[in-house]
């Protein structure tokens, strides 16, 4: 008989603490992909975030946003449940930006990617959405099917940064 128990995308892979960084998994109650139906849709501006009730809306592309938490699609948008389609990780620690600098071409300077802002880019060879939560804290989203690869890449970068610090 098939086991239909809900499992998190990074089950058995996280949490990991290496050096001065911790990588943990977040498993939001709901993730909704929002797409604008018209130019006047009520979505966050490029790179920005917004709140709607209990949900946090992250800009995720042209005329698109991802909502974390229960949400009624804002005016002029349509939503699609993506809760089981994404692996959501949180990277915390004073070396978090150095770890991600090994994996993404984004400019992680806090004056550029400010706390509360988002960006779409690559994490190694994978498409990812980055949300800077605080000066040393990032939320990283990759497709669920890429969870093991993403954890492996981030873990390897964490070890490299920790080794450099210890040298």
Backbone as JSON Lines, residues from 0, in Angstrom:
{"i":0,"aa":"X","n":[0.84,-1.17,0.0],"ca":[0.0,0.0,0.0],"c":[0.89,1.25,0.0]}
{"i":1,"aa":"X","n":[0.55,2.23,-0.8],"ca":[1.34,3.46,-0.91],"c":[1.21,4.3,0.35]}
{"i":2,"aa":"X","n":[2.32,4.89,0.75],"ca":[2.34,5.8,1.9],"c":[2.03,7.2,1.37]}
{"i":3,"aa":"X","n":[0.87,7.75,1.72],"ca":[0.45,9.05,1.23],"c":[0.61,10.14,2.29]}
{"i":4,"aa":"X","n":[1.5,9.91,3.24],"ca":[1.77,10.89,4.27],"c":[2.48,12.1,3.66]}
{"i":5,"aa":"X","n":[2.0,13.3,3.98],"ca":[2.64,14.51,3.47],"c":[4.05,14.63,4.06]}
{"i":6,"aa":"X","n":[5.01,14.88,3.19],"ca":[6.4,15.02,3.61],"c":[6.94,16.33,3.07]}
{"i":7,"aa":"X","n":[7.79,16.95,3.88],"ca":[8.39,18.21,3.43],"c":[9.42,17.91,2.35]}
{"i":8,"aa":"X","n":[9.68,18.87,1.46],"ca":[10.62,18.63,0.36],"c":[12.04,18.29,0.8]}
{"i":9,"aa":"X","n":[12.48,18.84,1.93],"ca":[13.86,18.6,2.39],"c":[13.9,17.69,3.62]}
{"i":10,"aa":"X","n":[12.89,16.85,3.76],"ca":[12.86,15.93,4.9],"c":[14.11,15.05,4.92]}
{"i":11,"aa":"X","n":[14.75,14.99,6.06],"ca":[15.96,14.18,6.22],"c":[17.23,14.89,5.76]}
{"i":12,"aa":"X","n":[17.1,16.05,5.13],"ca":[18.26,16.8,4.65],"c":[18.59,17.99,5.55]}
{"i":13,"aa":"X","n":[17.58,18.54,6.18],"ca":[17.75,19.74,7.01],"c":[17.13,19.5,8.37]}
{"i":14,"aa":"X","n":[17.61,20.2,9.38],"ca":[18.47,21.37,9.41],"c":[19.95,21.02,9.36]}
{"i":15,"aa":"X","n":[20.75,22.0,8.94],"ca":[22.22,21.89,8.9],"c":[22.81,23.17,9.47]}
{"i":16,"aa":"X","n":[23.77,23.04,10.36],"ca":[24.53,24.18,10.86],"c":[25.98,23.9,10.57]}
{"i":17,"aa":"X","n":[26.6,24.8,9.81],"ca":[28.01,24.66,9.45],"c":[28.65,26.03,9.61]}
{"i":18,"aa":"X","n":[29.74,26.08,10.34],"ca":[30.39,27.36,10.58],"c":[29.43,28.31,11.28]}
{"i":19,"aa":"X","n":[29.29,29.49,10.71],"ca":[28.43,30.5,11.32],"c":[27.09,30.65,10.61]}
{"i":20,"aa":"X","n":[26.65,29.59,9.92],"ca":[25.37,29.63,9.22],"c":[24.51,28.42,9.56]}
{"i":21,"aa":"X","n":[23.22,28.64,9.55],"ca":[22.26,27.56,9.73],"c":[21.31,27.56,8.54]}
{"i":22,"aa":"X","n":[21.07,26.38,7.99],"ca":[20.12,26.21,6.9],"c":[18.97,25.36,7.42]}
{"i":23,"aa":"X","n":[17.77,25.92,7.38],"ca":[16.59,25.22,7.86],"c":[15.52,25.25,6.78]}
{"i":24,"aa":"X","n":[14.53,24.4,6.96],"ca":[13.42,24.38,6.01],"c":[12.21,25.06,6.63]}
{"i":25,"aa":"X","n":[11.53,25.83,5.81],"ca":[10.24,26.39,6.19],"c":[9.19,25.62,5.4]}
{"i":26,"aa":"X","n":[8.09,25.34,6.02],"ca":[7.0,24.66,5.32],"c":[5.74,25.49,5.52]}
{"i":27,"aa":"X","n":[5.55,26.5,4.65],"ca":[4.42,27.41,4.82],"c":[3.08,26.69,4.73]}
{"i":28,"aa":"X","n":[2.12,27.26,5.43],"ca":[0.76,26.72,5.42],"c":[0.19,26.72,4.0]}
{"i":29,"aa":"X","n":[0.51,27.76,3.25],"ca":[0.02,27.86,1.87],"c":[0.98,28.71,1.06]}
{"i":30,"aa":"X","n":[1.2,28.31,-0.19],"ca":[1.95,29.11,-1.16],"c":[1.05,29.22,-2.39]}
{"i":31,"aa":"X","n":[0.8,30.45,-2.81],"ca":[-0.06,30.68,-3.97],"c":[0.71,31.51,-4.99]}
{"i":32,"aa":"X","n":[0.75,31.04,-6.23],"ca":[1.33,31.82,-7.32],"c":[0.24,32.75,-7.82]}
{"i":33,"aa":"X","n":[0.55,34.04,-7.88],"ca":[-0.4,35.05,-8.33],"c":[0.07,35.63,-9.66]}
{"i":34,"aa":"X","n":[-0.84,35.77,-10.6],"ca":[-0.54,36.37,-11.89],"c":[-1.52,37.49,-12.17]}
{"i":35,"aa":"X","n":[-1.01,38.59,-12.72],"ca":[-1.85,39.74,-13.03],"c":[-2.68,39.47,-14.28]}
{"i":36,"aa":"X","n":[-3.94,39.85,-14.22],"ca":[-4.81,39.75,-15.38],"c":[-4.81,41.05,-16.17]}
{"i":37,"aa":"X","n":[-4.36,42.13,-15.53],"ca":[-4.34,43.44,-16.18],"c":[-3.19,44.26,-15.6]}
{"i":38,"aa":"X","n":[-2.88,45.37,-16.24],"ca":[-1.78,46.22,-15.78],"c":[-2.05,46.84,-14.42]}
{"i":39,"aa":"X","n":[-3.28,47.0,-14.03],"ca":[-3.61,47.65,-12.76],"c":[-3.71,46.67,-11.59]}
{"i":40,"aa":"X","n":[-3.21,45.46,-11.75],"ca":[-3.32,44.46,-10.69],"c":[-2.59,44.9,-9.43]}
{"i":41,"aa":"X","n":[-3.11,44.48,-8.3],"ca":[-2.57,44.89,-7.0],"c":[-1.51,43.89,-6.52]}
{"i":42,"aa":"X","n":[-0.32,43.96,-7.12],"ca":[0.8,43.08,-6.77],"c":[2.0,43.93,-6.36]}
{"i":43,"aa":"X","n":[2.95,43.35,-5.62],"ca":[4.14,44.12,-5.24],"c":[4.92,44.58,-6.46]}
{"i":44,"aa":"X","n":[5.55,45.73,-6.34],"ca":[6.42,46.27,-7.39],"c":[7.65,45.37,-7.53]}
{"i":45,"aa":"X","n":[8.35,45.43,-8.66],"ca":[9.54,44.59,-8.84],"c":[10.51,44.68,-7.65]}
{"i":46,"aa":"X","n":[10.88,43.5,-7.14],"ca":[11.82,43.39,-6.04],"c":[11.24,43.64,-4.67]}
{"i":47,"aa":"X","n":[9.97,43.97,-4.57],"ca":[9.38,44.37,-3.29],"c":[8.48,43.27,-2.72]}
{"i":48,"aa":"X","n":[8.07,43.49,-1.48],"ca":[7.12,42.6,-0.81],"c":[5.94,43.43,-0.32]}
{"i":49,"aa":"X","n":[4.86,42.76,0.0],"ca":[3.67,43.42,0.54],"c":[2.96,42.42,1.45]}
{"i":50,"aa":"X","n":[2.03,42.9,2.22],"ca":[1.22,42.01,3.04],"c":[-0.24,42.17,2.65]}
{"i":51,"aa":"X","n":[-0.96,41.07,2.77],"ca":[-2.4,41.08,2.56],"c":[-2.98,40.15,3.6]}
{"i":52,"aa":"X","n":[-3.6,40.71,4.61],"ca":[-4.1,39.9,5.71],"c":[-2.93,39.19,6.39]}
{"i":53,"aa":"X","n":[-3.02,37.86,6.48],"ca":[-1.95,37.07,7.1],"c":[-0.85,36.69,6.11]}
{"i":54,"aa":"X","n":[-1.04,36.96,4.84],"ca":[-0.1,36.52,3.81],"c":[0.96,37.58,3.5]}
{"i":55,"aa":"X","n":[2.15,37.09,3.18],"ca":[3.22,37.94,2.66],"c":[3.31,37.68,1.16]}
{"i":56,"aa":"X","n":[3.26,38.75,0.38],"ca":[3.35,38.64,-1.08],"c":[4.75,39.04,-1.51]}
{"i":57,"aa":"X","n":[5.43,38.15,-2.24],"ca":[6.78,38.41,-2.73],"c":[6.73,38.58,-4.24]}
{"i":58,"aa":"X","n":[7.3,39.68,-4.73],"ca":[7.42,39.83,-6.17],"c":[8.22,38.63,-6.68]}
{"i":59,"aa":"X","n":[7.79,38.02,-7.79],"ca":[8.51,36.85,-8.3],"c":[8.76,36.89,-9.8]}
{"i":60,"aa":"X","n":[8.41,37.99,-10.42],"ca":[8.61,38.12,-11.86],"c":[7.64,39.15,-12.41]}
{"i":61,"aa":"X","n":[7.77,39.42,-13.7],"ca":[6.9,40.41,-14.32],"c":[5.44,40.02,-14.17]}
{"i":62,"aa":"X","n":[4.69,40.89,-13.49],"ca":[3.26,40.69,-13.24],"c":[2.97,39.4,-12.48]}
{"i":63,"aa":"X","n":[3.91,39.01,-11.6],"ca":[3.75,37.79,-10.81],"c":[4.17,38.03,-9.36]}
{"i":64,"aa":"X","n":[3.6,37.25,-8.46],"ca":[3.98,37.27,-7.06],"c":[3.72,35.89,-6.46]}
{"i":65,"aa":"X","n":[4.41,35.6,-5.37],"ca":[4.15,34.39,-4.59],"c":[3.6,34.84,-3.24]}
{"i":66,"aa":"X","n":[2.51,34.24,-2.83],"ca":[1.91,34.57,-1.54],"c":[2.22,33.45,-0.55]}
{"i":67,"aa":"X","n":[2.75,33.82,0.6],"ca":[3.0,32.88,1.69],"c":[1.93,33.1,2.73]}
{"i":68,"aa":"X","n":[1.1,32.09,2.93],"ca":[-0.01,32.2,3.87],"c":[-1.32,32.25,3.12]}
{"i":69,"aa":"X","n":[-2.43,32.1,3.84],"ca":[-3.73,32.11,3.19],"c":[-4.01,33.47,2.55]}
{"i":70,"aa":"X","n":[-4.46,33.46,1.31],"ca":[-4.67,34.72,0.58],"c":[-5.88,34.6,-0.35]}
{"i":71,"aa":"X","n":[-6.62,35.68,-0.45],"ca":[-7.61,35.81,-1.52],"c":[-6.89,36.58,-2.61]}
{"i":72,"aa":"X","n":[-6.86,36.07,-3.84],"ca":[-6.13,36.79,-4.88],"c":[-6.54,38.27,-4.92]}
{"i":73,"aa":"X","n":[-5.54,39.17,-4.91],"ca":[-5.85,40.61,-4.94],"c":[-6.57,40.99,-6.23]}
{"i":74,"aa":"X","n":[-7.13,42.2,-6.23],"ca":[-7.85,42.7,-7.41],"c":[-7.0,42.58,-8.66]}
{"i":75,"aa":"X","n":[-7.59,42.07,-9.71],"ca":[-6.92,41.99,-11.0],"c":[-5.94,40.84,-11.13]}
{"i":76,"aa":"X","n":[-6.01,39.85,-10.22],"ca":[-5.08,38.72,-10.28],"c":[-5.85,37.4,-10.23]}
{"i":77,"aa":"X","n":[-5.14,36.34,-10.58],"ca":[-5.65,34.99,-10.45],"c":[-4.59,34.2,-9.69]}
{"i":78,"aa":"X","n":[-5.02,33.27,-8.83],"ca":[-4.08,32.51,-8.02],"c":[-4.13,31.03,-8.31]}
{"i":79,"aa":"X","n":[-2.99,30.37,-8.08],"ca":[-2.88,28.93,-8.27],"c":[-2.12,28.35,-7.09]}
{"i":80,"aa":"X","n":[-2.69,27.37,-6.42],"ca":[-2.05,26.76,-5.24],"c":[-0.74,26.09,-5.64]}
{"i":81,"aa":"X","n":[0.34,26.47,-4.97],"ca":[1.67,25.92,-5.25],"c":[2.31,25.34,-3.98]}
{"i":82,"aa":"X","n":[1.52,25.09,-2.97],"ca":[2.04,24.71,-1.66],"c":[2.99,23.52,-1.72]}
{"i":83,"aa":"X","n":[2.67,22.51,-2.5],"ca":[3.51,21.31,-2.56],"c":[4.56,21.36,-3.66]}
{"i":84,"aa":"X","n":[4.66,22.47,-4.38],"ca":[5.55,22.55,-5.54],"c":[6.91,23.17,-5.23]}
{"i":85,"aa":"X","n":[7.09,23.72,-4.04],"ca":[8.31,24.46,-3.73],"c":[8.99,23.95,-2.48]}
{"i":86,"aa":"X","n":[10.3,24.07,-2.46],"ca":[11.1,23.85,-1.26],"c":[11.51,25.24,-0.78]}
{"i":87,"aa":"X","n":[11.17,25.56,0.45],"ca":[11.46,26.87,1.01],"c":[12.46,26.69,2.14]}
{"i":88,"aa":"X","n":[13.62,27.34,1.98],"ca":[14.69,27.22,2.97],"c":[15.03,28.59,3.53]}
{"i":89,"aa":"X","n":[15.61,28.58,4.7],"ca":[16.03,29.82,5.36],"c":[17.51,29.67,5.72]}
{"i":90,"aa":"X","n":[18.31,30.62,5.27],"ca":[19.74,30.64,5.57],"c":[20.0,31.81,6.5]}
{"i":91,"aa":"X","n":[20.48,31.5,7.71],"ca":[20.73,32.51,8.75],"c":[22.2,32.48,9.15]}
{"i":92,"aa":"X","n":[22.72,33.64,9.46],"ca":[24.05,33.72,10.04],"c":[24.88,34.81,9.42]}
{"i":93,"aa":"X","n":[25.93,35.23,10.11],"ca":[26.77,36.32,9.62],"c":[27.46,36.03,8.3]}
{"i":94,"aa":"X","n":[27.6,34.76,7.92],"ca":[28.23,34.4,6.65],"c":[27.23,34.06,5.55]}
{"i":95,"aa":"X","n":[25.95,34.31,5.78],"ca":[24.92,33.92,4.81],"c":[25.15,34.54,3.43]}
{"i":96,"aa":"X","n":[25.47,35.82,3.37],"ca":[25.69,36.46,2.07],"c":[26.93,35.89,1.39]}
{"i":97,"aa":"X","n":[27.98,35.57,2.16],"ca":[29.19,34.97,1.58],"c":[28.9,33.59,1.01]}
{"i":98,"aa":"X","n":[28.04,32.83,1.7],"ca":[27.66,31.51,1.21],"c":[26.92,31.65,-0.12]}
{"i":99,"aa":"X","n":[25.92,32.53,-0.16],"ca":[25.14,32.69,-1.38],"c":[25.95,33.3,-2.51]}
{"i":100,"aa":"X","n":[26.95,34.12,-2.18],"ca":[27.79,34.73,-3.23],"c":[28.53,33.67,-4.03]}
{"i":101,"aa":"X","n":[28.72,32.49,-3.47],"ca":[29.37,31.39,-4.18],"c":[28.41,30.7,-5.15]}
{"i":102,"aa":"X","n":[27.12,31.0,-5.04],"ca":[26.11,30.24,-5.78],"c":[25.24,31.07,-6.72]}
{"i":103,"aa":"X","n":[25.21,32.38,-6.54],"ca":[24.31,33.21,-7.33],"c":[25.02,34.45,-7.86]}
{"i":104,"aa":"X","n":[24.65,34.91,-9.05],"ca":[25.25,36.14,-9.57],"c":[24.62,37.41,-9.0]}
{"i":105,"aa":"X","n":[23.66,37.29,-8.11],"ca":[23.02,38.48,-7.52],"c":[24.03,39.32,-6.76]}
{"i":106,"aa":"X","n":[23.82,40.63,-6.76],"ca":[24.58,41.53,-5.9],"c":[23.9,41.5,-4.55]}
{"i":107,"aa":"X","n":[24.54,40.87,-3.58],"ca":[23.93,40.66,-2.26],"c":[24.24,41.78,-1.28]}
{"i":108,"aa":"X","n":[24.85,42.85,-1.76],"ca":[25.09,44.01,-0.92],"c":[23.74,44.46,-0.34]}
{"i":109,"aa":"X","n":[23.65,44.64,1.0],"ca":[22.36,45.01,1.58],"c":[21.83,46.36,1.11]}
{"i":110,"aa":"X","n":[22.68,47.18,0.49],"ca":[22.19,48.43,-0.1],"c":[21.51,48.16,-1.44]}
{"i":111,"aa":"X","n":[21.79,47.02,-2.06],"ca":[21.2,46.65,-3.34],"c":[20.0,45.72,-3.11]}
{"i":112,"aa":"X","n":[20.26,44.56,-2.51],"ca":[19.18,43.63,-2.15],"c":[18.87,43.89,-0.68]}
{"i":113,"aa":"X","n":[17.98,44.84,-0.47],"ca":[17.66,45.33,0.88],"c":[16.8,44.33,1.64]}
{"i":114,"aa":"X","n":[16.88,44.34,2.99],"ca":[15.95,43.51,3.76],"c":[14.51,43.82,3.36]}
{"i":115,"aa":"X","n":[13.75,42.75,3.14],"ca":[12.37,42.87,2.7],"c":[12.21,42.79,1.2]}
{"i":116,"aa":"X","n":[13.31,42.79,0.45],"ca":[13.24,42.73,-1.01],"c":[13.47,41.32,-1.53]}
{"i":117,"aa":"X","n":[13.08,41.1,-2.78],"ca":[13.2,39.8,-3.42],"c":[13.89,39.92,-4.77]}
{"i":118,"aa":"X","n":[14.4,38.79,-5.25],"ca":[15.02,38.74,-6.58],"c":[14.9,37.33,-7.12]}
{"i":119,"aa":"X","n":[14.73,37.22,-8.44],"ca":[14.77,35.93,-9.12],"c":[16.14,35.79,-9.73]}
{"i":120,"aa":"X","n":[16.78,34.65,-9.55],"ca":[18.09,34.42,-10.14],"c":[18.38,32.92,-10.11]}
{"i":121,"aa":"X","n":[19.65,32.6,-10.26],"ca":[20.09,31.22,-10.2],"c":[20.7,30.91,-8.85]}
{"i":122,"aa":"X","n":[20.51,29.69,-8.41],"ca":[21.22,29.12,-7.26],"c":[21.97,27.94,-7.85]}
{"i":123,"aa":"X","n":[23.25,28.14,-8.15],"ca":[23.98,27.13,-8.91],"c":[23.36,27.04,-10.29]}
{"i":124,"aa":"X","n":[22.83,25.88,-10.64],"ca":[22.19,25.68,-11.95],"c":[20.67,25.74,-11.89]}
{"i":125,"aa":"X","n":[20.12,26.08,-10.71],"ca":[18.67,26.04,-10.5],"c":[18.06,27.43,-10.46]}
{"i":126,"aa":"X","n":[16.85,27.56,-10.98],"ca":[16.11,28.8,-10.81],"c":[15.69,28.91,-9.36]}
{"i":127,"aa":"X","n":[15.77,30.12,-8.8],"ca":[15.42,30.32,-7.41],"c":[14.84,31.71,-7.2]}
{"i":128,"aa":"X","n":[14.09,31.83,-6.13],"ca":[13.58,33.11,-5.67],"c":[14.25,33.39,-4.33]}
{"i":129,"aa":"X","n":[14.87,34.56,-4.21],"ca":[15.57,34.95,-3.0],"c":[14.8,36.08,-2.32]}
{"i":130,"aa":"X","n":[14.59,35.96,-1.02],"ca":[13.92,37.0,-0.23],"c":[14.84,37.32,0.94]}
{"i":131,"aa":"X","n":[15.37,38.53,0.95],"ca":[16.23,38.93,2.07],"c":[15.31,39.36,3.2]}
{"i":132,"aa":"X","n":[15.31,38.57,4.26],"ca":[14.44,38.83,5.41],"c":[15.08,39.85,6.34]}
{"i":133,"aa":"X","n":[16.38,39.73,6.53],"ca":[17.13,40.64,7.39],"c":[18.55,40.75,6.89]}
{"i":134,"aa":"X","n":[19.4,41.49,7.59],"ca":[20.77,41.69,7.12],"c":[21.52,40.38,6.87]}
{"i":135,"aa":"X","n":[21.28,39.37,7.71],"ca":[21.99,38.09,7.61],"c":[21.04,36.91,7.45]}
{"i":136,"aa":"X","n":[19.86,37.15,6.89],"ca":[18.86,36.1,6.78],"c":[18.19,36.15,5.4]}
{"i":137,"aa":"X","n":[18.18,35.0,4.74],"ca":[17.59,34.88,3.41],"c":[16.6,33.73,3.39]}
{"i":138,"aa":"X","n":[15.48,33.93,2.7],"ca":[14.57,32.84,2.35],"c":[14.89,32.49,0.91]}
{"i":139,"aa":"X","n":[15.06,31.21,0.63],"ca":[15.41,30.73,-0.7],"c":[14.37,29.72,-1.12]}
{"i":140,"aa":"X","n":[13.8,29.92,-2.3],"ca":[12.78,29.0,-2.82],"c":[13.27,28.38,-4.11]}
{"i":141,"aa":"X","n":[13.2,27.06,-4.18],"ca":[13.49,26.33,-5.42],"c":[12.34,25.35,-5.65]}
{"i":142,"aa":"X","n":[12.23,24.85,-6.88],"ca":[11.22,23.84,-7.14],"c":[11.46,22.62,-6.26]}
{"i":143,"aa":"X","n":[10.4,22.0,-5.82],"ca":[10.49,20.84,-4.93],"c":[11.43,19.77,-5.48]}
{"i":144,"aa":"X","n":[11.4,19.55,-6.77],"ca":[12.23,18.51,-7.37],"c":[13.72,18.83,-7.27]}
{"i":145,"aa":"X","n":[14.06,20.07,-6.95],"ca":[15.46,20.5,-6.84],"c":[15.92,20.58,-5.38]}
{"i":146,"aa":"X","n":[15.11,20.15,-4.43],"ca":[15.42,20.3,-3.01],"c":[16.76,19.67,-2.64]}
{"i":147,"aa":"X","n":[16.99,18.44,-3.01],"ca":[18.24,17.76,-2.63],"c":[19.45,18.45,-3.27]}
{"i":148,"aa":"X","n":[19.32,18.85,-4.52],"ca":[20.43,19.55,-5.19],"c":[20.71,20.89,-4.53]}
{"i":149,"aa":"X","n":[19.65,21.63,-4.2],"ca":[19.83,22.94,-3.56],"c":[20.49,22.8,-2.2]}
{"i":150,"aa":"X","n":[20.02,21.85,-1.41],"ca":[20.63,21.63,-0.08],"c":[22.1,21.26,-0.24]}
{"i":151,"aa":"X","n":[22.4,20.37,-1.17],"ca":[23.78,19.95,-1.4],"c":[24.66,21.15,-1.78]}
{"i":152,"aa":"X","n":[24.2,21.98,-2.71],"ca":[24.99,23.13,-3.15],"c":[25.21,24.13,-2.01]}
{"i":153,"aa":"X","n":[24.16,24.42,-1.26],"ca":[24.29,25.38,-0.15],"c":[25.19,24.82,0.93]}
{"i":154,"aa":"X","n":[25.03,23.54,1.24],"ca":[25.88,22.88,2.24],"c":[27.35,22.95,1.85]}
{"i":155,"aa":"X","n":[27.64,22.68,0.58],"ca":[29.02,22.73,0.09],"c":[29.58,24.15,0.2]}
{"i":156,"aa":"X","n":[28.77,25.15,-0.12],"ca":[29.21,26.54,0.0],"c":[29.41,26.92,1.47]}
{"i":157,"aa":"X","n":[28.55,26.42,2.36],"ca":[28.7,26.69,3.79],"c":[30.03,26.12,4.29]}
{"i":158,"aa":"X","n":[30.36,24.91,3.85],"ca":[31.62,24.29,4.26],"c":[32.81,25.08,3.74]}
{"i":159,"aa":"X","n":[32.73,25.57,2.5],"ca":[33.81,26.36,1.92],"c":[34.04,27.66,2.67]}
{"i":160,"aa":"X","n":[32.98,28.35,3.0],"ca":[33.09,29.61,3.73],"c":[33.61,29.35,5.15]}
{"i":161,"aa":"X","n":[33.13,28.3,5.78],"ca":[33.59,27.97,7.14],"c":[35.09,27.6,7.11]}
{"i":162,"aa":"X","n":[35.52,26.85,6.11],"ca":[36.93,26.45,6.01],"c":[37.82,27.68,5.81]}
{"i":163,"aa":"X","n":[37.35,28.6,5.01],"ca":[38.13,29.84,4.78],"c":[38.25,30.65,6.05]}
{"i":164,"aa":"X","n":[37.17,30.68,6.82],"ca":[37.18,31.42,8.09],"c":[38.15,30.78,9.08]}
{"i":165,"aa":"X","n":[38.2,29.46,9.08],"ca":[39.06,28.72,10.02],"c":[40.53,28.72,9.6]}
{"i":166,"aa":"X","n":[40.81,29.04,8.33],"ca":[42.2,28.98,7.83],"c":[43.08,30.09,8.39]}
